[in-house]
Structure formats: C-alpha cells, structure tokens
Amino acid sequence: MGEDSGRSNDSQTNGDVPCCKCGVPIQPNDFNMCARCLRSEVDITEGLQKHVTITYCPDCESYLQPPGFWIKAQPESQDLLAFCVERLKDFNEARLVDAEFIWTEPHSKRIRVKLKLQKEVLQGAILEQSYIVEFVVHDQLCKPCSGRMMGEDSGMFNVSQTIGNVPCCKCGVPIQPNAVNMCARCLRSEVDITEGLQKHVTITYCPDCESYLQPPRTWIKAQPESKDLLTFCVKRLKSFNKARLVDAEFSWTEPHSKRIQVKLKIQKEVLQGAILEQSYIVEFVVHYQLCEPCSRIQANPDQWVAAVQLRQHVSHRRTFFYLEQVILKHNAASRAILIKQMTQGVDFFFGNRSHALKFVDFVGKVVPTRSRSDKQLVSQDGKSNTYNYKYTFSVEISPVCREDLIFLPQKLSASLGNLGPLVICTKVTNSITLLDPFTLRHCFLDADQYWRASFKPLLTSRQLVEYIVLDVELVSSEVTVGGSKYAMADVQVARLSDFGKNDIMFTVRTHIGHLLKSGDNAFGYDLYGANNNEIELDKYKGFSLPEVILIKKSYEEKRQRKRGKPRPWKLKSLNMEVDDTGRAKDNKEKAISEYERFLEELEENPEDIFNLSLYRNKEYQPSEMASASDDDDFPAIPLEQLAHLQLSDDDDDVGHEGVSMAE
C-alpha cells in the first residue's frame, strides 16, 4: 500500500476537540464551541423583522410594492417569494443563504417564509441560523379594481376617461401628466438615482477550477454569462440606496479583457412621489487568484490527500473497461487529480477525502465491492492541535464476471434453496445474478451476501471452447427468467478442434436451445477434458460434473468477415497514465485483444448499452451491399440507440494502452 499511495505533503485534517461549554466532541474551530452552545450565546436573528403586513388585491391577485406598484404573483411562486424577501429590511450585516415557504392554511391570511442566514460572529466564525417570518395579508382593492367595482355597483353608464398631454415644465415637450409634470430626460438631468452606487467592483476568479470567491471563504462555480454568474455579480453589490432592482443582464466585453459588465435597471421614488427608472452599467474587474486546493495542486501536481485503489484479481480487464464507461457517463471521476492504470486495476488520486469517499460509494453501486481504509500521518502541529494525514482506500471487486462457471459451496447452496451447485453468472451489477442451466432457477447475491461466503469461479469466460452443433431437440418452450429468454433443449455437439479428426461427440442439455440450430457454433466449458481440483466437489456425494455446458452462441465466422472494418459507434476513455513495465509490448497486444473482446460483448448484450454512452463514428460509411448480406441474428447495435454527439479530435486519440478508440 505504501508503494501505491506514495508520500507527499498534504492539506491539514483536524482531530476532534471537546466543546468549551458542554464537552461534546466537535471539529476544532476558532472558539472551540459547538453550534448549539454558540446559538445560546449569539442570536443573529435578534432585531430582525419577524412580522410584516402586506397588502393584497383579491380581484387581480396582486400585491402592493410601496409606494404604488402592484405586482402579480401566484401562491408559493418564486415571484411571491422574491416579493416577500424584498419587503424585509436590512438583515443586520447577515447574508441570506436560502428562503422557502412553510405551509399554512389557505384561508388563514398568513404567509410564512423560512429564511436561512449566515453571519460572522466571535473571532471570525461563521454561524448559520434559520428563522420564520410571518406575513399578514391585508385585503385591499387596487385603484383599477376599486373603480371598476364602483361603476358596476352604481349601474350608471361610465364614460371612459382620456388622459391628455401636458407640456414639460422645463423643455415644453408634450408628455403624459405625472407628479412633477417633467419629461424623463429633464427628470434625469435634475435627479441621478445611480449617484453613490457602485460602478466598479473587483472579484476574484480561480482559472483552474473556474470558480469565483464569495467572501469570506466560499468558492462558487459559474460558467461565463450564466445565471449563476449574474446572481453572484448582483450579490457582490452593496445596497442600492433604497432603489429597487428591476432587471439585470450582461453587456458584451472582449473575452480576454478580464472585465465583466452588467447592465442594471433600477427604480426609485423621486420628487413628490414620481417613479424614475434608470439603467447603468457596473464593471467587474476579474482578479486571477488560485483557490487553496488548486494552489496546492499547482505547487505539486502529484500532491494528493486520498487515493482509491481499485483491484480485481482476474486475468482480464473486462470489468475495468465497463467500469470506465460508467464513470465517464456519470462524470464520477471529475474531481480526480490523477488516474493511473496499474497491473491489476486502476488508482484514482483525489485532493480531498470526501471526494474519495463519494467515489468509493459510486463504485459500490456499480459492481459488488468491499473496501478498507487506512491513513498515514504526514505532519502535525502540536501548538494548534492540527494533523496532516494521507488516506488510502483499497477497494476489491468481486472476481466473478459474466459467463463464469461457478461451483457453489454447500452451505451457500443450501441457503439459496439448494440452487445448483453448478451455476452460471448471467449478470453483474451491484449484485450477482446466478442461473442454474439445468432447472432455470435463478437468484441474486448482493455484495454483503457474496463477501460473507465468497467463492471463485470454477472456469472463467477466457476458458471457453468452441463447439459445433450437430443436432438440436427442444425439450420445453421458451420462457423468460430474470428478464432473459431461455429454452431447454438436448443438443449433440462436438469440439470444433476435433471435428473431422475423431468421432468424439457429446449429448448435453442446454438452456439456450432457442438460439441454436444444426450447423451453428457455440461456446461452452469443456468439463470432459478439464482438470478440476475443486475441494467443494468432494462434499457433494453422488454429484458428477456434466461433460459440456454451453454458454452462448458463437459468431466467430461472421466476425471474421467484418474484422478490420470500423464500427458505426465509438467510446470515450479516461485520461489515465499507464504504469509501463518491461513487458510493454506484450501488455499492449493483450490490451488490444481484450478491448476487442469487450466491444464484441457489448454487441452481444444490448442491455448493457443503457448504462453507457455510445457515440457515432464519423469514419463509418454504411454500405448497401454489406447491410443486405448481413444476417438478422448477427449482434449489432442499431444506429437509433446512439447518442447524437460527436467526439472531439482530442478524444479520438485517447485509448487504453495504445488501443485506438476509433472503433
């Protein structure tokens, strides 16, 4: 483990310390006090509004925004939530983190909003606290609704009023009458509602992880000109000096200018109650600075905090090829600093222990695993009681793979209802699916059940022998077991290597009788000529192994005609380093062969496609003659199931130990 993990400097990890008041073990902070005791000392909601009265017009379903705006908002909508938050006054230097509605009776004329605040208290510590604000709804008709109601009640004929134009008191331009009888241009020359507001703000940006610093220590990821970035920029502005923000949008700037311009539109009451709306531009100067994790990586790219070592003790890499595609589809290794391919597995290195734990949980949901962890002390500071550890997670994947032949231990077979004992593994996810090929009984083993009574396969899929089918006689009709179709049949077969050389033939019962016909080829396990030293076999009295167990139909002859031609689809691959050894050439040839077998198995098992992301191959050109000559039973992935994405030129060159991903 020491060789795999290595040693280098690491970020500091703090041990538990007792709370200075109640003695509960906590993570160390600036004042060594738990959250409960801190809230008993400091209440950041003290002095804040907890009861607010709002005015509501039931006819037009609008709320009054003082001094004279009516805003339409549906119950429990985002517009109503924003309106309620805007009605609150200053949060007393606290920062609003979240807001949500709390259920109340529909006719109670009450709206309750739960707010979550953060505030810096006691030696710079950040305290987070939630509280509830109750809004009392007061019904009152707005002017248009009240005027309409008065006209309807009187029953009199109402003459629609026409508002005439009046000259501006300064420039004489005809305008609609307002409180000051002044046009917007003259009003802006008299009053500038943007005076005193921020027009230049400096923000900190980490170019490596594309994050922005939200003071004091929070880094927020945001894409250029996204809603998240716009929200971040608006929050960085201080008070709008009693003005109301109406709209915000980005203004175009040069991509490399390190400037972000945001156009804001605000409204404010001026001069005898007149409402003035004005737009202005705020320029955000982007200052580049690496965040703490990225600075550690830049200082030493090989520096890591936690390593996950995936291992599977088998003679092939089929499981890792499949696991790689699942990781790519779910972007599970996006936080990995380095990915290194080892002899019997892959190592993932992370800059944070929590990222490694999340990745271990993800792998456990894809394949049956067991893991153990260890930590190594790198450095410590006795004065500040801080420790610097490196963590290593060793994850072992079950050696049982699809199409493996398994001889179940006697106790496990009894616990599964006397299944087997000779079974076939038909599928591996986070559980193992076992099928008895003679009775078509099946069961599922999860990771806990398997590791409690672990076993190894009697023969693996790399030991399959090709047979030629001489005669097929169906015994039962086609049935569906565990989502797959099977049919029992008595089949007469002969080894393809012996065909024409001797008269050795075998009559066996198989579960894939619906797929076979005379003249076909099939893969199976040759137990007649195999040398078995299974200890569990002696515990079953009177049990004898069959001579042949057929597993699947063979398409080798048809594949030979397509060998070397590109497939209509391709796969991506992880950017990983390869641990080269002296047998680099042999390893490369073996990897090419195993990867080709993996692609063929994907075509033969279409149910696995839903867990992967396939992409169209631009180099593939379908031929009408080739498609007409193809057999209907030849396994292939239809183009309709492929994603409509194209790999970039950089991704086309990435492969497994020199394996080209063009096919």
Helices and strands as residue ranges (DSSP letters): H 2-5, E 13-14, E 17-18, E 25-26, H 35-41, E 51-57, E 62-65, E 69-72, H 78-87, E 95-102, E 110-121, E 125-139, H 143-154, E 166-167, E 174-175, H 184-190, E 200-206, E 211-214, E 218-221, H 227-236, E 244-251, E 259-270, E 274-288, H 292-299, E 306-311, H 318-330, E 336-341, E 345-350, H 353-366, E 369-381, E 386-397, E 405-407, H 410-415, E 422-428, E 431-435, E 442-446, H 447-452, G 461-463, E 465-474, E 479-481, E 484-486, E 489-495, E 506-510, E 521-526, G 535-539, E 548-554, H 556-562, E 569-570, E 577-578, H 584-604, G 606-611, E 615-616, H 624-629, G 639-641, H 649-652
